[in-house]
Amino acid sequence: MATNEEKLIQIKKDTLPLSCPLPEYDDWDGHPRVFLEVETKRTACPYCGTIYEVVDFDE
């Protein structure tokens, strides 16, 4: 499967828990829904490579 390393989605902490793909995006049915552990400011989906950035991570 091709990765999507250029896709960056910014989210806030109130979006957690985080699953990929997000239902509000066109590719919401691109792969099985997977919940991601958010331990750092940026988290990548192992299926598609989408990078999720928590903009208020340090607050």
N, C-alpha and C positions, 0 to 999 in steps of 0.2 A: 504494500500500500504506500502511495506517495505521501510524504510528509507535507505539512502546511506550516513550515517554520516562520513564514512572514506574517501569519495571522496573530495579531495581538488584541486581546479583549481586556479592557479595563473594567474591574468590578469593585464593589465596596464590601466591607465585612458583613453588612446586613444581607448580602447575597448568599452567604455560607449557610449550610453546606453546599459545596460546588459540585455540579455534575456536568459532564461534557457528553454530547453537545448540548448547548442551551436551546430550549424550545423556541426562543424568539428569533433565531437565525435561520437562514435558508437551508443550511446543511444539517438541520436538527436530526435528520434520519440517516446521516452519513455512516454511522457505526453504532454498535450497542452502547447504551447509556452506561457511563462509568463515573463513579464518585471519586473525586480527587482529594488527596490530603494536601492541605494548604499549610505548609510549615515555614515557608519563606515568602517574600514579596511576590515572586514569580513562580508559577507552577505550570508545567507542560503536560498536555494530554498524551499518554503513551500510544494512543491509536492514531491520532491525526496530527500531532505536533502543535496544535493550537496552544499559544501561551496566554495564560490568564495572569493579570497583574492586579494585585489588591492595592488600590491607590491610597487607602487609609490604613495600611498594615501596621504602621508604627504608632498609631494613635491609641 
